[in-house]
């Protein structure tokens, strides 16, 4: 690849400025070729080393390209120009890494400045990439090519958006995004809430909430976030009352009123469904409910609604780098993901385990 770049740069004589212009174009194309993944491909954690190596190779290539461009650009210049170009070549080579980083950002900008083009999104496999695949068909009719790359971790998808290598990602809720920004110094923002994965109350020994009796036991997850969501759902259904301000940090110690003297049994999230034959009710998030054989749409006795505090907080969003949320491609993507067609796809596909978010 490097040899081809040298030939391309040396094959034309047009002065220093035109050579540099050709260099920038080639840098952009080369960077995309080296760092790109096939559409819909997996970017798994085991490929992280390959990814890093590619970036190192790219940096080395760019250093050579910039040096060659300086000589190529001087092919028709006088001796004084040649000497100046030689001096500039060293300075440009020292700045190779900066050029590599800005090239990615320029590439993103290029795809977002006109109606129609390419939108690159990093996503988790389920349900995010599946939803995006459905949106891809609609966006294609509007002139947009949606490129989806699957990641199996929760760090790289944010890093590649921050660096400008991807336009957006779709895998996280707002608390995770905000915490990531704080810890990593990134500048990611919410461009639109798409769906949430609701907690639900499911039958145990009792088949309806109206059957709740004094002293009954309800099993909930014991980790901080999920326990708070479970307790808030019990509060929304009149079973308990929490202290003011407990919100999404609530624990059993924040129960202010418990008129039925209900016992809250705290268990690891994966254990909750297993005790259903022993307790009155269990409170589960969508994926564990599905694993346990519950139909979220048909079996849940109550679940988080779009206007609940938990749904608003834990809605899964399209995240972009700050300043890009109003780019045409991002706006088109969010509009399609919030369309009636995608809402229908979500409702038909996920049996209530994934619910479209209504602003």
C-alpha angles and dihedrals in degrees: 000000000000091000090053091051091053091051092048092050095044097043095076131052115207108132133268097295095051091047090053091049091052088047093056091050091049092046090055094048093044094049092052092048094049099043101033124108124206115269111277092007126148118254095193127179091253088064095056092097091052090050093051091046090052091054090051091049089049092053091052092048093048091052090055093044093053092049092048091047091057092055093041091051091055096054094109099029130101126258095268091053090049092054092049091048091051090055092046092050092066092049092048091049090054088056095050096112092052090050090050092053095046092046090064091051091048090051091054091048091051091058094047104047100075135045107266126020139107127325115192118202132181112210147168114252101243127069097339102060090040091055091046091052089058091047090049091070093054094044090051089061088055094052098261125126108209112203113196123195119186119223125189097201135061100230109056095052089063095042094054092050092048090050092049096243091118129033096220147343134222117198111084145073126231099262091055092047093050093046091049091052091051095048099039102032092238126150105223123149138188111260095180142338112243112171145345132211106227132220113230140191111235132191122265117164088336120063100198134034089235087069093063110131134192112281096018118150124234120191119218135173114269102215115105101249098040095043091054091051091049092050092047089052091051089050092049088056096050098251098116139000122225128212115268112274096015091119119144093352094058121137132178086272088067095061105120099175130025107170094176094044088236116188113228111211111202116208139160107279094247091052099053098083092049093066094053092109089056104045136052096243140355128212114215140169118238102264094050090046090055092046089053091054097254121141103226092205096046107027105040113101091201135354141184113283126212092258094053120111091241095051092049091049100042099039111136110241144196103247124202137168112277110272095030099079093096097046111126095244094050093047090049091049095050092045092054093045089054094045125115090249093059093042089055091048091052094047093046095045108042104041093228095310087108120036128189111248116238115206 
